[in-house]
């Protein structure tokens, strides 16, 4: 962590102030013609330096500034000797490399320095080149925290104001702010310095981006794909793709991605869950074999190159005004849903003229002007609609087989197909698994996020070795079990949002061989979330019927 010093100088009759890592770098900034230049502070941690800089700028521009300017002026202290031409050449080459590494990114200084050290540059060279590039405006430099007008300190990396003042081993301060929101990306403190270079609206040359698909889009997908291309051509700011679970919303973006790439834009495909990033990156590499695809998720190099980027929503915080097109999948999913930090990061990652596409199965809140729907699955059958069963369930610590409503036991026991049984907490799932294992003659399993061997259990259920799988919402999305039925117990629990209920219902009827199946919401009362989830599914079915998309055999 390199500290910063404030320097002031007079040029063309005007007083200015800036920051420098080392006063010996001043000649490299092109200040040989400046008058009365002086360093006016000791080395300061980043946030303190920027706060002091704001004070000095007010001083030198105020009516009382003359006296202070006299105090600043030190004729007996000359600027260091001008940099030699060999140093200038090194600075120029290193400045170009800095801008290449930072293009469209916002990165902590220590990470950038680490890469350049690996490339053979010395710390003194890097420090001088950074001062030069920042002074010229080629690189944006930000303190770890920025003061807001009402006095709060906001993290410059994630925008959060959730921070604690703690002793810092890096800068030696006793009350150095530590961001509590973006710690998963590494520690970020008030003494941290961020460096950024905006991307350009068209960063690559125009050319073809061949799209290779080994399947045809359904009529519903094709219509949505054409609408997305029109959205791009109309230069609209934001569009929402509302798709039925299992309707294939990812594929409808490929023609849009192709158009954006061919026009020279860089494209971001952001996904809330890390486990899907690798899979999505491989799908995009197969669809665009001539395009370099970069995958960004925890533990991966931040500088992975690629015009088409797949990233978790947390990794999006590393990008700066880069993407002409950003596609956010599962906008309703944790951790993006409800996170101001991730919304802040996504907006900053977009180029100022960039366009955003959000995709969801459960639209909430204000909708943009452009809403594109995919109401039907590939097999042309309607979505299974939930049946709400109002039955009082005992608290899970008191669960017994005799206490379970007959409708629950009869439904699970009286059918040959497998069942996913959702419950709101790990404790509830554990109790239910034990009770159902005793009450049923079928094989019952348990799944939750903290379970060791969770993948093995899911695989056993998929292969038919388990008949009933009791699970938390960990399996509400991203899994496909042909022929499964879904039962949501304690469906009135506050953890079961509209989005969660729609996703759980969406596990049923996904395959052409089993396009229908039971979806049961069991609760002591009907909640607004249950009613809205049912209404959203019904609304998609009505639209699919109205558009003639329900073409499956036996569909009314």
ROPAKOL-125594 format. One record per residue (C-alpha): residue in three letters; x, y, z. Coordinates in steps of 0.05 Angstrom, whole numbers, plus 5000, padded with zeros to 4 digits. Each point is the difference from the previous one (the first is absolute). Last residue first. Example, Ala and Ser with C-alpha at 12.3 -4.5 7.8 and 13.67 -1.06 7.14 Angstrom:
<atoms>
ATOM     r     xx     yy     zz
ATOM   SER   5273   4979   5143
ATOM   ALA   4973   4931   5013
</atoms>
This chain:
<atoms>
ATOM     r     xx     yy     zz
ATOM   UNK   3861   4441   4502
ATOM   UNK   5067   4966   4997
ATOM   UNK   4995   4927   4984
ATOM   UNK   5064   4999   4960
ATOM   UNK   5040   5063   5011
ATOM   UNK   4984   5062   4958
ATOM   UNK   4991   5051   5055
ATOM   UNK   5034   5058   4963
ATOM   UNK   4937   5028   4967
ATOM   UNK   5013   5071   5023
ATOM   UNK   4938   5002   5044
ATOM   UNK   5018   4931   5029
ATOM   UNK   5070   5023   5018
ATOM   UNK   4972   5064   5030
ATOM   UNK   4951   4962   5043
ATOM   UNK   5054   4952   5023
ATOM   UNK   5046   5058   5017
ATOM   UNK   4946   5033   5042
ATOM   UNK   4985   4935   5037
ATOM   UNK   5073   4994   5021
ATOM   UNK   5000   5072   5024
ATOM   UNK   4934   4991   5036
ATOM   UNK   5023   4938   5038
ATOM   UNK   5063   5037   5024
ATOM   UNK   4957   5060   5019
ATOM   UNK   4952   4958   5042
ATOM   UNK   5056   4964   5036
ATOM   UNK   5038   5064   5013
ATOM   UNK   4936   5035   5025
ATOM   UNK   4992   4943   5051
ATOM   UNK   4947   4946   5002
ATOM   UNK   4995   4971   5069
ATOM   UNK   5023   4939   5041
ATOM   UNK   5044   4978   4943
ATOM   UNK   5009   4947   4947
ATOM   UNK   5019   5023   4929
ATOM   UNK   4993   4941   4953
ATOM   UNK   5027   4995   4929
ATOM   UNK   4979   4935   4966
ATOM   UNK   5025   4979   4931
ATOM   UNK   5002   5019   4927
ATOM   UNK   5047   4997   4941
ATOM   UNK   5027   4931   5016
ATOM   UNK   5031   4972   4936
ATOM   UNK   5008   5071   4972
ATOM   UNK   5041   5019   5060
ATOM   UNK   4991   5060   5047
ATOM   UNK   4934   4980   5032
ATOM   UNK   5017   5017   5072
ATOM   UNK   5063   5036   5024
ATOM   UNK   4965   5066   4985
ATOM   UNK   4956   4994   5061
ATOM   UNK   5062   5009   5042
ATOM   UNK   5021   5060   4958
ATOM   UNK   4932   5032   5007
ATOM   UNK   5001   4990   5075
ATOM   UNK   5070   5029   5008
ATOM   UNK   4983   5061   4958
ATOM   UNK   4936   5015   5038
ATOM   UNK   5040   4995   5065
ATOM   UNK   5003   4939   5046
ATOM   UNK   5043   5024   5058
ATOM   UNK   4939   5030   5033
ATOM   UNK   4968   4932   5010
ATOM   UNK   4931   4992   4968
ATOM   UNK   5024   4940   4959
ATOM   UNK   5010   4961   5065
ATOM   UNK   5007   4939   4955
ATOM   UNK   5014   5010   4926
ATOM   UNK   4984   4937   4960
ATOM   UNK   5029   4989   4931
ATOM   UNK   4991   4943   4952
ATOM   UNK   5056   4971   4957
ATOM   UNK   4993   4969   4932
ATOM   UNK   5068   5022   4974
ATOM   UNK   5046   5029   5054
ATOM   UNK   5033   5065   4977
ATOM   UNK   5043   5044   5045
ATOM   UNK   5022   5073   4995
ATOM   UNK   4946   5027   5045
ATOM   UNK   4962   4985   5065
ATOM   UNK   5051   4948   5020
ATOM   UNK   5034   5041   5055
ATOM   UNK   4930   5021   5021
ATOM   UNK   5003   4948   5055
ATOM   UNK   4992   4927   4985
ATOM   UNK   4962   4936   5015
ATOM   UNK   5012   4951   4944
ATOM   UNK   4947   4946   4989
ATOM   UNK   5009   4938   4957
ATOM   UNK   5075   4989   5007
ATOM   UNK   5042   4952   4958
ATOM   UNK   4965   5027   4937
ATOM   UNK   5062   5023   4964
ATOM   UNK   4984   5074   5011
ATOM   UNK   4989   4988   5074
ATOM   UNK   5066   4965   5006
ATOM   UNK   5034   5057   4963
ATOM   UNK   4970   5051   5047
ATOM   UNK   5025   4960   5060
ATOM   UNK   5070   4995   4970
ATOM   UNK   5001   5075   4987
ATOM   UNK   4982   5014   5073
ATOM   UNK   5057   4957   5025
ATOM   UNK   5010   5043   5061
ATOM   UNK   4935   5036   5017
ATOM   UNK   5008   5074   5015
ATOM   UNK   4960   5023   4939
ATOM   UNK   4941   4953   5012
ATOM   UNK   4978   4931   4976
ATOM   UNK   4966   4942   5035
ATOM   UNK   4976   4933   4973
ATOM   UNK   4938   4956   5004
ATOM   UNK   4991   4930   4972
ATOM   UNK   4926   4982   4995
ATOM   UNK   4961   4960   5053
ATOM   UNK   4978   5065   5030
ATOM   UNK   4985   5023   5071
ATOM   UNK   5068   4982   5030
ATOM   UNK   5043   5032   4945
ATOM   UNK   4950   5057   4999
ATOM   UNK   5013   5016   5073
ATOM   UNK   5076   4998   4995
ATOM   UNK   5001   5041   4936
ATOM   UNK   4951   5050   5029
ATOM   UNK   5043   5013   5062
ATOM   UNK   5063   5011   4959
ATOM   UNK   4962   5044   4951
ATOM   UNK   4971   5043   5055
ATOM   UNK   5068   5009   5033
ATOM   UNK   5032   5017   4933
ATOM   UNK   4948   5054   4989
ATOM   UNK   4941   5017   4954
ATOM   UNK   4975   4932   4977
ATOM   UNK   4997   4973   4929
ATOM   UNK   4978   4929   4983
ATOM   UNK   5025   4978   4932
ATOM   UNK   4961   4938   4981
ATOM   UNK   5013   4940   4955
ATOM   UNK   4945   4969   4958
ATOM   UNK   4963   4938   5021
ATOM   UNK   4942   5034   5036
ATOM   UNK   4959   4985   5062
ATOM   UNK   5053   5006   5054
ATOM   UNK   5020   5073   4990
ATOM   UNK   4929   5023   4987
ATOM   UNK   4970   4957   5056
ATOM   UNK   5051   5025   5051
ATOM   UNK   4989   5073   4985
ATOM   UNK   4924   4997   4993
ATOM   UNK   4996   4960   5064
ATOM   UNK   5027   5060   5039
ATOM   UNK   5064   4983   5038
ATOM   UNK   4991   4994   5075
ATOM   UNK   4997   4923   4999
ATOM   UNK   5068   4997   4967
ATOM   UNK   5029   5045   5053
ATOM   UNK   5023   5072   4999
ATOM   UNK   5006   5037   5066
ATOM   UNK   5068   5033   4985
ATOM   UNK   4970   5017   4931
ATOM   UNK   4944   5042   5027
ATOM   UNK   4935   4965   4982
ATOM   UNK   4970   5010   4931
ATOM   UNK   4932   5032   4992
ATOM   UNK   4970   4981   4933
ATOM   UNK   4980   5047   4944
ATOM   UNK   5019   4963   4936
ATOM   UNK   5018   5047   4942
ATOM   UNK   5004   4965   4933
ATOM   UNK   5056   5030   4958
ATOM   UNK   4995   5006   4924
ATOM   UNK   5039   4953   4956
ATOM   UNK   5025   5042   4940
ATOM   UNK   4960   4987   4937
ATOM   UNK   5026   4951   4948
ATOM   UNK   5037   5023   4937
ATOM   UNK   5060   4953   5007
ATOM   UNK   5050   5057   4996
ATOM   UNK   4972   5037   5059
ATOM   UNK   4950   5057   4994
ATOM   UNK   4994   5072   5026
ATOM   UNK   5063   5031   4971
ATOM   UNK   4987   5073   5014
ATOM   UNK   5035   5064   4979
ATOM   UNK   4990   5063   5042
ATOM   UNK   5025   5066   4970
ATOM   UNK   4976   5061   5039
ATOM   UNK   5035   4976   5062
ATOM   UNK   4962   4966   5057
ATOM   UNK   4993   5030   5070
ATOM   UNK   5006   4948   5055
ATOM   UNK   5000   4925   4991
ATOM   UNK   5006   4954   4940
ATOM   UNK   5001   4926   5017
ATOM   UNK   5031   4955   4947
ATOM   UNK   5056   5049   4988
ATOM   UNK   5047   5031   4949
ATOM   UNK   5029   5070   5001
ATOM   UNK   5028   5031   4937
ATOM   UNK   5042   5063   5006
ATOM   UNK   5025   5048   4947
ATOM   UNK   5064   5041   5001
ATOM   UNK   5006   5074   4983
ATOM   UNK   5035   5017   5066
ATOM   UNK   5038   4933   4993
ATOM   UNK   4972   4949   5048
ATOM   UNK   5046   4975   5056
ATOM   UNK   4978   5058   5044
ATOM   UNK   4927   4979   4994
ATOM   UNK   5017   4928   5018
ATOM   UNK   5042   5020   5060
ATOM   UNK   4946   5046   5030
ATOM   UNK   4948   4945   4990
ATOM   UNK   5047   4952   5035
ATOM   UNK   5009   5046   5060
ATOM   UNK   4926   5017   5003
ATOM   UNK   4986   4927   5013
ATOM   UNK   4926   4983   5004
ATOM   UNK   5003   4946   4947
ATOM   UNK   5072   4992   4978
ATOM   UNK   5019   4947   5052
ATOM   UNK   4952   4966   4992
ATOM   UNK   4955   4993   4940
ATOM   UNK   4948   5046   4969
ATOM   UNK   5048   5026   4946
ATOM   UNK   5008   4928   4977
ATOM   UNK   5045   5019   4942
ATOM   UNK   5029   5069   4991
ATOM   UNK   5019   5018   4929
ATOM   UNK   5046   5059   4990
ATOM   UNK   5012   5033   4932
ATOM   UNK   5048   5057   4983
ATOM   UNK   5044   4976   5057
ATOM   UNK   5059   5036   5030
ATOM   UNK   4980   5058   5045
ATOM   UNK   5043   4970   5055
ATOM   UNK   5005   4927   5017
ATOM   UNK   5025   4967   5064
ATOM   UNK   4932   5005   5036
ATOM   UNK   4973   4952   4947
ATOM   UNK   5037   4946   5039
ATOM   UNK   4944   5001   5052
ATOM   UNK   4946   4989   4947
ATOM   UNK   5036   4937   4978
ATOM   UNK   5034   5008   4933
ATOM   UNK   4996   4979   4927
ATOM   UNK   5038   5048   4954
ATOM   UNK   4997   5004   4924
ATOM   UNK   5055   5045   4973
ATOM   UNK   5051   4957   5037
ATOM   UNK   5063   5007   5042
ATOM   UNK   5009   4972   5071
ATOM   UNK   5026   5059   5041
ATOM   UNK   4966   4984   5066
ATOM   UNK   5032   4931   5004
ATOM   UNK   4951   4948   5027
ATOM   UNK   4992   4986   5075
ATOM   UNK   4926   5019   5004
ATOM   UNK   4967   5007   4932
ATOM   UNK   5017   5032   4933
ATOM   UNK   4995   4959   4936
ATOM   UNK   5029   5031   4936
ATOM   UNK   4975   4982   4931
ATOM   UNK   5043   5012   4938
ATOM   UNK   4955   5000   4939
ATOM   UNK   5010   4955   4940
ATOM   UNK   4963   4940   5030
ATOM   UNK   4938   5042   5018
ATOM   UNK   4945   4950   5018
ATOM   UNK   5049   4948   5028
ATOM   UNK   5039   5053   5038
ATOM   UNK   4933   5028   5025
ATOM   UNK   4979   4932   5027
ATOM   UNK   5068   4991   5033
ATOM   UNK   4995   5067   5035
ATOM   UNK   4930   4983   5024
ATOM   UNK   5023   4935   5031
ATOM   UNK   5059   5033   5034
ATOM   UNK   4956   5057   5026
ATOM   UNK   4944   4955   5027
ATOM   UNK   5034   4980   5065
ATOM   UNK   5016   5073   5016
ATOM   UNK   4927   5020   5007
ATOM   UNK   4975   5071   4987
ATOM   UNK   5014   4998   4925
ATOM   UNK   5026   5058   4958
ATOM   UNK   5009   4994   4924
ATOM   UNK   5042   5060   4979
ATOM   UNK   5011   5020   4928
ATOM   UNK   5053   5044   4968
ATOM   UNK   4976   5041   4942
ATOM   UNK   5032   4999   4931
ATOM   UNK   4938   5000   4957
ATOM   UNK   5008   4926   4985
ATOM   UNK   5003   4987   5075
ATOM   UNK   4934   5035   5012
ATOM   UNK   4965   4963   4943
ATOM   UNK   5026   4932   5024
ATOM   UNK   4979   5014   5072
ATOM   UNK   4930   5017   4975
ATOM   UNK   4997   4937   4959
ATOM   UNK   5022   4960   5062
ATOM   UNK   4951   5031   5049
ATOM   UNK   4942   4953   4983
ATOM   UNK   5043   4941   5021
ATOM   UNK   5002   5020   5073
ATOM   UNK   4924   5005   5006
ATOM   UNK   4988   4926   4988
ATOM   UNK   4928   4991   5022
ATOM   UNK   5019   4958   5061
ATOM   UNK   4970   5048   5050
ATOM   UNK   4954   5046   4961
ATOM   UNK   5035   5061   4973
ATOM   UNK   4996   5074   5014
ATOM   UNK   5055   5035   4961
ATOM   UNK   5006   5072   5025
ATOM   UNK   5030   5055   4957
ATOM   UNK   5042   5060   5016
ATOM   UNK   5031   5061   4966
ATOM   UNK   4970   4998   4931
ATOM   UNK   5049   5007   4942
ATOM   UNK   4945   4984   4949
ATOM   UNK   5047   4950   4967
ATOM   UNK   5013   4965   5066
ATOM   UNK   4926   4994   5018
ATOM   UNK   4987   4975   4928
ATOM   UNK   5051   4945   5012
ATOM   UNK   4964   4983   5065
ATOM   UNK   4932   4998   4965
ATOM   UNK   5028   4952   4948
ATOM   UNK   5024   4953   5055
ATOM   UNK   4934   5003   5036
ATOM   UNK   4962   4979   4938
ATOM   UNK   5049   4944   4987
ATOM   UNK   4993   4975   5071
ATOM   UNK   4924   4997   4997
ATOM   UNK   5003   4965   4932
ATOM   UNK   5051   4950   5028
ATOM   UNK   5073   5011   4983
ATOM   UNK   5034   4949   4956
ATOM   UNK   5059   4957   5022
ATOM   UNK   5074   4991   4985
ATOM   UNK   5014   5074   5007
ATOM   UNK   5063   5034   4973
ATOM   UNK   5003   5076   5000
ATOM   UNK   5057   5032   4961
ATOM   UNK   5025   5065   5028
ATOM   UNK   5013   5040   4936
ATOM   UNK   5038   5065   5000
ATOM   UNK   5004   5071   5025
ATOM   UNK   5064   5015   5037
ATOM   UNK   5000   4996   5075
ATOM   UNK   4989   5050   5056
ATOM   UNK   4934   5028   4976
ATOM   UNK   4970   5040   5057
ATOM   UNK   5068   5009   5031
ATOM   UNK   5022   4974   5068
ATOM   UNK   5013   5046   5058
ATOM   UNK   5069   4996   5034
ATOM   UNK   5002   4986   5075
ATOM   UNK   5047   5000   5060
ATOM   UNK   4978   4989   5072
ATOM   UNK   5042   5019   5060
ATOM   UNK   4993   4966   5067
ATOM   UNK   5013   5041   5064
ATOM   UNK   4926   5003   5016
ATOM   UNK   4997   4925   4998
ATOM   UNK   4980   4943   4953
ATOM   UNK   5015   4928   5021
ATOM   UNK   4989   4949   4944
ATOM   UNK   4944   4989   4951
ATOM   UNK   4957   4965   5053
ATOM   UNK   5011   5063   5043
ATOM   UNK   4952   5039   4957
ATOM   UNK   4949   5021   5053
ATOM   UNK   5039   5010   5065
ATOM   UNK   5046   5054   4973
ATOM   UNK   5058   5015   5048
ATOM   UNK   5012   5072   5021
ATOM   UNK   5068   5016   5031
ATOM   UNK   4993   5021   5073
ATOM   UNK   5067   4985   5033
ATOM   UNK   5041   5014   4938
ATOM   UNK   5063   4961   4987
ATOM   UNK   4990   5001   4925
ATOM   UNK   5003   4925   4987
ATOM   UNK   4989   4970   5069
ATOM   UNK   4934   5039   5008
ATOM   UNK   4966   5014   5066
ATOM   UNK   4924   5000   4989
ATOM   UNK   4947   5049   4978
ATOM   UNK   4941   4958   4977
ATOM   UNK   4961   5005   4934
ATOM   UNK   4931   4992   4971
ATOM   UNK   4995   5061   4955
ATOM   UNK   4998   4958   4937
ATOM   UNK   5020   5027   4931
ATOM   UNK   5035   4935   4980
ATOM   UNK   5072   5019   4984
ATOM   UNK   5001   5073   5022
ATOM   UNK   4972   4982   5068
ATOM   UNK   4956   5057   5024
ATOM   UNK   5015   5046   5059
ATOM   UNK   4940   5037   5026
ATOM   UNK   5003   5075   5011
ATOM   UNK   4937   5024   4966
ATOM   UNK   5037   5019   4936
ATOM   UNK   5033   4932   4993
ATOM   UNK   5073   4988   5019
ATOM   UNK   5035   4948   4958
ATOM   UNK   5033   4937   5027
ATOM   UNK   5059   4960   4973
ATOM   UNK   5024   5061   4962
ATOM   UNK   4990   5004   4924
ATOM   UNK   5048   5008   4942
ATOM   UNK   4975   5006   4929
ATOM   UNK   5054   4986   4948
ATOM   UNK   5018   5038   4937
ATOM   UNK   4985   5067   5035
ATOM   UNK   5070   5026   4989
ATOM   UNK   5013   5003   5075
ATOM   UNK   4975   4928   5008
ATOM   UNK   5045   4975   4945
ATOM   UNK   5062   5035   5028
ATOM   UNK   4988   4979   5071
ATOM   UNK   4989   4928   4977
ATOM   UNK   5063   5001   4957
ATOM   UNK   5041   5024   5060
ATOM   UNK   4973   4946   5046
ATOM   UNK   5010   4946   4948
ATOM   UNK   5072   5020   4986
ATOM   UNK   5016   5003   5075
ATOM   UNK   4968   4932   5011
ATOM   UNK   5044   4969   4945
ATOM   UNK   4970   4970   4937
ATOM   UNK   5014   4927   4982
ATOM   UNK   4932   4974   4976
ATOM   UNK   4988   4968   5068
ATOM   UNK   5010   5069   5031
ATOM   UNK   4947   5026   4952
ATOM   UNK   4949   4949   5023
ATOM   UNK   5014   5013   5073
ATOM   UNK   4996   5076   4990
ATOM   UNK   4930   4992   4971
ATOM   UNK   4977   4958   5058
ATOM   UNK   5030   5050   5051
ATOM   UNK   4965   5058   4966
ATOM   UNK   4931   4972   5010
ATOM   UNK   4965   4990   4933
ATOM   UNK   4945   5035   4960
ATOM   UNK   4995   4971   4930
ATOM   UNK   4978   5021   4930
ATOM   UNK   5072   5009   4977
ATOM   UNK   5044   4990   5062
ATOM   UNK   5051   4952   4971
ATOM   UNK   5006   5037   4934
ATOM   UNK   5002   5068   5036
ATOM   UNK   5057   4977   5044
ATOM   UNK   5038   4972   4940
ATOM   UNK   4996   5066   4964
ATOM   UNK   5025   5036   5062
ATOM   UNK   5057   4949   5005
ATOM   UNK   5023   5017   4929
ATOM   UNK   4996   5075   5013
ATOM   UNK   5033   4995   5068
ATOM   UNK   5057   4959   4971
ATOM   UNK   5010   5050   4944
ATOM   UNK   4999   5057   5050
ATOM   UNK   5051   4964   5042
ATOM   UNK   5046   4993   4940
ATOM   UNK   4990   5073   4984
ATOM   UNK   5024   5022   5068
ATOM   UNK   4950   5028   5050
ATOM   UNK   5006   5073   5018
ATOM   UNK   5041   5017   5062
ATOM   UNK   4961   5005   5064
ATOM   UNK   4959   5062   5009
ATOM   UNK   5035   5057   5034
ATOM   UNK   4995   5020   5072
ATOM   UNK   5027   5070   5012
ATOM   UNK   4939   5032   4968
ATOM   UNK   4953   4969   5051
ATOM   UNK   4929   5021   4986
ATOM   UNK   4950   4963   5043
ATOM   UNK   5000   5053   5054
ATOM   UNK   4992   5053   4947
ATOM   UNK   4942   4959   4972
ATOM   UNK   4969   5000   5069
ATOM   UNK   5001   5075   5003
ATOM   UNK   4970   5005   4930
ATOM   UNK   4947   4947   5014
ATOM   UNK   4957   5045   5042
ATOM   UNK   4952   5011   4941
ATOM   UNK   4994   4924   4994
ATOM   UNK   5027   4958   4942
ATOM   UNK   5064   4978   5034
ATOM   UNK   4964   4982   5063
ATOM   UNK   4942   4962   4969
ATOM   UNK   5048   4957   4961
ATOM   UNK   5040   4987   5064
ATOM   UNK   4938   4976   5037
ATOM   UNK   4980   4952   4944
ATOM   UNK   5072   4973   4999
ATOM   UNK   4996   4987   5075
ATOM   UNK   4940   4955   4990
ATOM   UNK   5035   4966   4941
ATOM   UNK   5063   4988   5041
ATOM   UNK   4960   4973   5059
ATOM   UNK   4965   4950   4954
ATOM   UNK   5066   4977   4970
ATOM   UNK   5044   4995   5061
ATOM   UNK   5045   5061   5009
ATOM   UNK   5073   5016   4984
ATOM   UNK   5019   5067   5031
ATOM   UNK   4964   5061   4974
ATOM   UNK   5017   5064   4961
ATOM   UNK   5043   4977   4942
ATOM   UNK   5021   5062   4963
ATOM   UNK   4995   5033   4932
ATOM   UNK   5012   5075   5000
ATOM   UNK   4998   5005   4924
ATOM   UNK   4986   4946   4949
ATOM   UNK   5040   4996   4936
ATOM   UNK   5036   4936   5022
ATOM   UNK   4932   4971   5019
ATOM   UNK   4998   4947   4945
ATOM   UNK   4976   4944   5046
ATOM   UNK   5068   4966   4996
ATOM   UNK   5030   5061   5035
ATOM   UNK   4953   4987   5059
ATOM   UNK   5022   4928   5010
ATOM   UNK   5052   5017   5051
ATOM   UNK   4943   5022   5046
ATOM   UNK   4980   4927   5007
ATOM   UNK   4930   4971   4999
ATOM   UNK   4969   5064   4973
ATOM   UNK   4934   5035   5010
ATOM   UNK   4976   5065   4970
ATOM   UNK   4988   5074   5011
ATOM   UNK   4992   5058   4952
ATOM   UNK   5012   5075   5002
ATOM   UNK   4988   5041   4938
ATOM   UNK   5045   5051   4966
ATOM   UNK   5019   4955   4942
ATOM   UNK   5025   4948   5050
ATOM   UNK   5007   5006   5075
ATOM   UNK   5014   4938   5040
ATOM   UNK   4973   4960   5059
ATOM   UNK   5021   4931   5024
ATOM   UNK   4962   4952   5043
ATOM   UNK   5033   4935   5020
ATOM   UNK   4975   4928   4991
ATOM   UNK   5015   4935   5036
ATOM   UNK   5020   4935   4967
ATOM   UNK   4967   4936   5025
</atoms>
